[in-house]
Every structure is written in C-alpha cells, then in structure tokens.
Amino acid sequence: MRKLIIQIPCFEEAEHLPVTLGDLPRAVPGFERVEWLVVDDGSTDGTAEAASRGGVDHVVRLSRHRGLARAFTEGLEASLRLGADVIVNVDADNQYRADDIVHLVAPILRGDADMVVGARPIDDISHFSPLKKALQRLGSRVVRMASGTDVPDATSGFRALSREAARRLHVFSEYSYTLETIIQAGWKGLAVASVPVRVNPDLRPSKLVTSLPAYLRRQLLTILRIFVTYRPFFFFASLGAVAFGAGFLLGLRFLYFYLTEGGGGHVQSVILASLLLGSGLALGLIGLVADLVSVNRKLLEEVEWRVQRLEISEVTPVERADRDASAYGESGSGSVAVPE
C-alpha cells in the first residue's frame, strides 16, 4: 500500500494553519493512503492544538524553537518512521496551491525523479518586491551552478521527496533547508526535477525573510558551508592557488628588479611573496586533509543509509504498523514530543 505524507513545519501558526489544512487533499492519485503531519517547532500559541482540531493525523512537537531546517528534518524522520513512500512539504501560511500536489508527486510516481521542487511564478507574485525577485533568481542560479541541477526556484519550500531521497539527505543548517537539500541531492546523484506550481494570496509576511540583506547573507553562508563540506579540496585548493599565484608573481617581480636594478628597496616583496607561497601550500594541505574527512563522512552516510535499508527490509508490514501505533498512538494519530 503506497502512502503519501504531507508534512507542515509550523512555528506560531495557530491562526493560519486551519486555512492551510482546509485546502489539503485527503486523496491523491497513485496513493492508497494520504496522511497529514505537523511539526510544531516549539510554538506557544496553540499550534499543536489547532493541528489536532484540524484533523491532522500526526503531530510532532519540539520542546523548544529549533528553526525551520530542524523542523523540516524532524518531519522527514517522523514520516519515514510512519512508512511514507513519498513526502510532500508545504508551508503553514498556505502559500502554495494544494491542488498542485498531484503534479508535484507525478515525476516520483513515474520513477523520473527522487526530488521535485515546485517552481513559483516569481515574476507574477505581487507581494514580492523587485529586489526580492532579483535575489530569488540570483540565488537559484547560484544553486544550479553549485548543485549541477536545473531548478528555477531553489528557495521554494513546496517539494516532494521519495523515501530514498528523504533518507539520504542530512541537513546541517539551522536556518533553512531549501538550498542545502538541492545541493546535497545534486552531489549525491539523486534525480532532481521541477514543475510549475501556483500560489495563493499572501496571508502574512514571511517569517524567514525579515530582512533581505540578512536573508541573502545567511543563504550565501549556507551555500559556502555546503561547498566546504562536500567539495573541500576544490574550495581550499582554489584559495591556495590564488595565494600561491600571487606570491609567485611577486617573486618574479622581485627577480626582475634584482636583475635589472640590484633589488634594492624591494625586500618587502620577498617577504610578502614568501608568506603568500607558504599560505598557498598550507591551504592546499588543508584541502587534502579536509577532503579525507569529507570522504570519511560520505562513507559513514552511505553505511547509515544501507543499515536503514536492511533494518526496514527485515521489518514486516504488521511489525511496522505495531511500531508506528506504539510511537504515535493506537489510532495511528496523535502527538509525540521530540526531546533535546
């Protein structure tokens, strides 16, 4: 029996969550079961209670506010434990048209994609300022270059993941998951697709983008961090090559003046050239060590993924149902608190 779980990371969304739930489907072609899961990210306004009243099947409650990326990850882990074959992530502010979920999951059902990202009509969204639209396009272009994928709207939170994709992603950021998951998916060889989706009128200002400069800075830092994590040798070797090249040119400059004028007054060039050459070599060595660490981490992630596959293959459907009922309530729904 194929199961779809629609997850909604929430923080202080008691007011808007009922609107979002009111549009979610209970039946999607290609799935025998469609369940809803809400991740309450330490809300104090009764978000979890609003979710229960709205008919949510599963509520995961974080003991304190951990951030969108952490809430997203907890939702994936809970959905996997509940036996989801496909996981769809939507925002709590009803930004996306729930009717498009059927289009979002279609490439996964056909076996054409492991992750599908919904592409919003950015140019047609009236509450996006020209600067925000430009930054959205710039960020998506950077992510396409970094990940090797072709996703026109990298910051969209409306996305579907296959079970295998959800198990292979490891989100390190505490701010947002959108860019990091696409870059990881591209570098791990997962098939990433995009489909056009529609949006609803704006219910509230974005909680994630409170300041465009701060948002841009955080997203760039996320991209840089992922690049260092997954391509450390290229990153440090590139910096080292720049430093070594600058030092080499300064050394040539000193030699030129030494041969033509005796080198008087250019000792500072020798000192700076030595520092740059040494820094370049040091950065290259750091890149080698970091690359070994990166390879080791990738091997550990691969081992974890294979162990999970073995564990799941050894559990019968009846045992899995009993385990899920024990974790989330005998009715298959309920609330679970996630400890620190």
C-alpha positions as CSV (number, residue, x, y, z in Angstrom):
1,M,0.0,0.0,0.0
2,R,1.6,3.2,-1.1
3,K,1.4,6.1,1.4
4,L,1.8,9.8,1.0
5,I,2.5,12.0,4.0
6,I,2.1,15.8,3.7
7,Q,4.2,17.5,6.3
8,I,3.9,21.1,7.5
9,P,6.7,22.7,9.7
10,C,5.0,25.2,11.9
11,F,6.0,28.0,14.3
12,E,3.3,30.1,15.9
13,E,0.8,29.2,13.2
14,A,-2.4,28.6,15.1
15,E,-4.1,31.5,13.2
16,H,-3.2,30.4,9.7
17,L,-2.9,26.6,10.0
18,P,-6.6,26.0,9.7
19,V,-6.6,27.7,6.3
20,T,-3.8,25.6,5.1
21,L,-5.3,22.4,6.3
22,G,-8.6,23.3,4.8
23,D,-7.1,23.1,1.3
24,L,-5.0,19.9,1.7
25,P,-6.2,16.8,-0.1
26,R,-7.2,13.5,1.6
27,A,-6.8,11.6,-1.7
28,V,-4.1,11.8,-4.3
29,P,-4.0,9.6,-7.4
30,G,-1.3,6.9,-7.1
31,F,-1.6,6.6,-3.3
32,E,-3.9,4.4,-1.2
33,R,-3.3,6.5,1.9
34,V,-2.7,10.2,2.4
35,E,-1.8,11.4,5.9
36,W,-1.0,14.8,7.3
37,L,1.8,15.5,9.7
38,V,2.5,18.8,11.5
39,V,5.8,19.6,13.2
40,D,5.2,22.2,15.9
41,D,8.6,24.0,16.3
42,G,8.2,25.0,20.0
43,S,5.1,27.2,19.4
44,T,3.4,28.8,22.4
45,D,0.2,30.0,20.6
46,G,-1.6,26.6,20.5
47,T,-0.4,25.5,17.1
48,A,-0.4,21.8,18.1
49,E,-3.9,22.1,19.4
50,A,-5.0,23.8,16.2
51,A,-3.5,21.0,14.2
52,S,-5.3,18.3,16.2
53,R,-8.6,20.2,15.8
54,G,-8.0,20.4,12.0
55,G,-7.8,16.6,11.7
56,V,-4.0,16.2,11.4
57,D,-3.0,12.6,11.7
58,H,0.3,13.1,13.4
59,V,1.8,16.0,15.4
60,V,5.5,16.1,16.3
61,R,6.2,18.7,19.0
62,L,9.7,20.1,19.5
63,S,10.4,21.1,23.1
64,R,11.7,24.5,22.1
65,H,12.0,26.6,18.9
66,R,14.8,25.0,16.8
67,G,14.3,26.7,13.4
68,L,12.8,25.8,10.1
69,A,15.6,23.5,9.0
70,R,15.4,21.4,12.2
71,A,11.6,21.2,12.0
72,F,11.8,20.1,8.4
73,T,14.3,17.4,9.3
74,E,12.2,16.1,12.2
75,G,9.2,15.9,9.8
76,L,11.2,13.8,7.4
77,E,12.3,11.4,10.1
78,A,8.8,11.1,11.5
79,S,7.4,10.5,8.1
80,L,9.9,7.8,7.4
81,R,9.1,6.1,10.7
82,L,5.4,6.2,9.7
83,G,6.2,4.3,6.4
84,A,5.8,7.2,3.9
85,D,6.7,6.3,0.4
86,V,6.6,9.9,-0.7
87,I,6.8,13.0,1.5
88,V,5.4,16.4,0.4
89,N,6.5,19.5,2.3
90,V,4.2,22.6,2.3
91,D,4.4,25.9,4.2
92,A,1.9,26.7,7.0
93,D,0.9,30.0,5.5
94,N,-0.9,28.4,2.6
95,Q,1.4,30.0,0.1
96,Y,1.1,27.2,-2.4
97,R,-2.0,25.8,-4.1
98,A,-2.6,22.3,-2.6
99,D,-4.2,21.2,-5.9
100,D,-0.8,21.1,-7.4
101,I,0.4,18.3,-5.1
102,V,-0.8,15.8,-7.8
103,H,1.6,17.5,-10.3
104,L,4.4,17.6,-7.7
105,V,4.4,13.9,-7.0
106,A,3.9,12.7,-10.6
107,P,7.6,12.6,-11.6
108,I,8.3,10.5,-8.5
109,L,5.5,8.1,-9.2
110,R,6.7,7.7,-12.8
111,G,10.2,7.0,-11.5
112,D,11.7,10.0,-13.2
113,A,12.8,11.9,-10.1
114,D,13.8,11.5,-6.4
115,M,13.0,15.1,-5.5
116,V,10.6,17.5,-7.2
117,V,10.7,21.2,-6.4
118,G,7.7,23.4,-7.2
119,A,8.6,26.5,-9.2
120,R,6.5,29.5,-8.3
121,P,5.7,32.2,-10.9
122,I,8.1,34.6,-9.3
123,D,7.6,37.4,-11.7
124,D,3.8,37.4,-11.2
125,I,3.8,37.4,-7.4
126,S,2.7,40.9,-6.5
127,H,3.9,41.0,-2.9
128,F,7.5,40.2,-3.9
129,S,9.5,43.4,-4.3
130,P,11.7,43.8,-7.5
131,L,14.7,43.3,-5.2
132,K,13.4,40.1,-3.7
133,K,12.6,38.8,-7.2
134,A,16.1,39.6,-8.4
135,L,17.6,37.9,-5.3
136,Q,15.4,34.8,-5.8
137,R,16.6,34.5,-9.4
138,L,20.3,35.1,-8.3
139,G,20.1,32.5,-5.5
140,S,18.5,29.9,-7.8
141,R,21.2,30.5,-10.4
142,V,24.0,30.0,-7.8
143,V,22.3,26.8,-6.5
144,R,22.1,25.5,-10.1
145,M,25.8,26.1,-10.6
146,A,26.7,24.6,-7.2
147,S,24.4,21.5,-7.4
148,G,24.5,20.7,-11.1
149,T,20.7,20.6,-11.2
150,D,18.2,22.6,-13.2
151,V,15.9,24.1,-10.5
152,P,14.5,27.5,-11.4
153,D,13.1,28.3,-7.9
154,A,15.6,26.9,-5.4
155,T,14.0,28.7,-2.4
156,S,10.6,27.1,-2.9
157,G,9.5,25.1,0.1
158,F,6.8,23.2,-1.9
159,R,8.6,20.0,-2.7
160,A,8.1,16.2,-2.9
161,L,10.7,13.6,-1.9
162,S,10.8,9.9,-2.4
163,R,11.5,7.7,0.6
164,E,15.1,7.1,-0.6
165,A,15.8,10.8,-1.1
166,A,14.5,11.6,2.3
167,R,16.7,9.0,3.9
168,R,19.9,10.3,2.1
169,L,19.6,14.0,3.0
170,H,21.3,15.3,6.1
171,V,20.5,19.0,6.8
172,F,23.3,20.8,8.7
173,S,21.8,24.3,8.6
174,E,19.6,25.6,11.4
175,Y,18.1,28.4,9.2
176,S,16.6,26.9,6.1
177,Y,16.7,23.6,4.3
178,T,15.7,24.8,0.8
179,L,19.1,25.4,-0.8
180,E,21.1,22.8,1.1
181,T,18.8,19.9,0.2
182,I,19.0,20.7,-3.5
183,I,22.8,21.0,-3.4
184,Q,23.1,17.7,-1.4
185,A,20.7,15.9,-3.8
186,G,22.7,17.0,-6.8
187,W,26.0,16.0,-5.4
188,K,24.7,12.6,-4.2
189,G,23.4,11.7,-7.6
190,L,19.7,12.0,-6.9
191,A,17.4,12.9,-9.7
192,V,16.0,16.4,-9.1
193,A,13.1,17.8,-11.2
194,S,11.0,20.9,-11.1
195,V,7.3,21.5,-12.0
196,P,5.4,24.8,-12.2
197,V,3.1,25.4,-9.3
198,R,0.6,28.2,-8.4
199,V,0.5,30.3,-5.3
200,N,-2.3,31.7,-3.1
201,P,-2.7,35.3,-2.0
202,D,-0.4,36.3,0.8
203,L,-1.7,35.6,4.3
204,R,1.2,37.1,6.3
205,P,4.7,38.5,5.9
206,S,7.4,35.9,5.6
207,K,8.9,34.8,8.9
208,L,12.1,33.6,7.2
209,V,12.8,36.8,5.2
210,T,12.6,39.5,7.8
211,S,15.5,41.4,6.2
212,L,16.6,40.9,2.6
213,P,20.3,41.6,3.3
214,A,20.3,39.2,6.3
215,Y,18.4,36.6,4.3
216,L,20.9,36.9,1.4
217,R,23.9,36.7,3.8
218,R,22.5,33.5,5.5
219,Q,21.8,31.8,2.3
220,L,25.2,32.6,0.9
221,L,26.8,31.3,4.1
222,T,24.7,28.1,3.7
223,I,25.9,27.6,0.2
224,L,29.5,28.3,1.3
225,R,29.2,25.8,4.2
226,I,27.8,23.1,2.0
227,F,30.5,23.7,-0.6
228,V,33.2,23.4,2.0
229,T,31.6,20.3,3.4
230,Y,31.2,18.4,0.1
231,R,33.9,20.0,-2.1
232,P,36.6,20.9,0.5
233,F,39.6,20.2,-1.7
234,F,38.3,22.3,-4.6
235,F,37.5,25.1,-2.2
236,F,40.8,25.2,-0.3
237,A,42.9,24.4,-3.3
238,S,41.3,27.3,-5.2
239,L,42.1,29.7,-2.4
240,G,45.6,28.2,-2.2
241,A,46.1,28.6,-5.9
242,V,45.2,32.2,-5.7
243,A,47.6,32.9,-2.8
244,F,50.4,30.8,-4.4
245,G,49.9,32.5,-7.8
246,A,50.1,36.0,-6.2
247,G,53.2,35.0,-4.3
248,F,54.8,33.6,-7.4
249,L,54.1,36.8,-9.3
250,L,55.6,38.9,-6.5
251,G,58.6,36.7,-6.6
252,L,59.0,37.2,-10.3
253,R,58.6,40.9,-9.7
254,F,61.5,40.9,-7.2
255,L,63.7,38.8,-9.5
256,Y,63.1,41.4,-12.3
257,F,64.1,44.3,-10.1
258,Y,67.0,42.3,-8.7
259,L,68.4,41.5,-12.1
260,T,67.8,45.0,-13.5
261,E,68.4,47.3,-10.5
262,G,70.1,45.1,-7.9
263,G,66.9,44.5,-5.9
264,G,67.3,47.4,-3.6
265,G,64.2,48.6,-1.8
266,H,62.1,45.5,-2.8
267,V,62.8,43.3,0.2
268,Q,59.1,43.7,1.2
269,S,58.1,41.9,-2.0
270,V,60.3,38.9,-1.0
271,I,58.6,38.8,2.5
272,L,55.1,39.1,1.1
273,A,55.8,36.6,-1.7
274,S,57.1,34.1,0.9
275,L,54.0,34.5,3.1
276,L,51.7,34.0,0.1
277,L,53.6,31.0,-1.2
278,G,53.5,29.4,2.2
279,S,49.9,30.2,2.7
280,G,49.1,28.7,-0.7
281,L,50.8,25.5,0.2
282,A,49.2,25.4,3.6
283,L,45.7,25.8,2.1
284,G,46.4,23.0,-0.3
285,L,47.4,20.7,2.5
286,I,44.3,21.7,4.5
287,G,42.3,20.9,1.4
288,L,43.8,17.4,1.2
289,V,43.0,16.7,4.9
290,A,39.5,18.2,4.6
291,D,38.9,16.0,1.6
292,L,39.8,12.9,3.5
293,V,37.4,13.9,6.3
294,S,34.7,14.5,3.7
295,V,35.3,11.1,2.1
296,N,35.0,9.5,5.6
297,R,31.8,11.4,6.3
298,K,30.3,10.3,2.9
299,L,31.2,6.7,3.7
300,L,29.5,6.9,7.1
301,E,26.4,8.4,5.5
302,E,26.4,5.5,3.0
303,V,26.8,3.0,5.7
304,E,23.9,4.6,7.7
305,W,21.7,4.5,4.5
306,R,22.5,0.8,3.9
307,V,21.9,-0.1,7.5
308,Q,18.5,1.6,7.4
309,R,17.6,-0.3,4.3
310,L,18.5,-3.6,5.9
311,E,16.5,-2.7,9.1
312,I,13.4,-1.7,7.1
313,S,13.6,-4.8,4.9
314,E,13.7,-7.0,7.9
315,V,10.5,-5.5,9.4
316,T,7.2,-6.9,8.3
317,P,4.3,-4.6,7.5
318,V,2.5,-5.9,10.6
319,E,5.5,-5.2,12.8
320,R,5.9,-1.7,11.3
321,A,2.2,-0.9,11.9
322,D,2.6,-2.1,15.5
323,R,5.7,0.0,16.0
324,D,4.1,3.1,14.5
325,A,1.0,2.7,16.6
326,S,3.1,2.4,19.7
327,A,5.0,5.6,18.8
328,Y,2.1,7.7,17.7
329,G,-1.0,6.3,19.5
330,E,-3.1,3.3,18.9
331,S,-5.3,5.0,16.4
332,G,-2.3,5.9,14.2
333,S,-2.6,9.5,15.0
334,G,-1.5,11.6,17.9
335,S,1.2,13.8,19.3
336,V,4.8,13.0,20.1
337,A,7.4,15.2,21.8
338,V,10.9,15.3,20.5
339,P,13.5,15.6,23.3
340,E,16.5,17.8,23.1
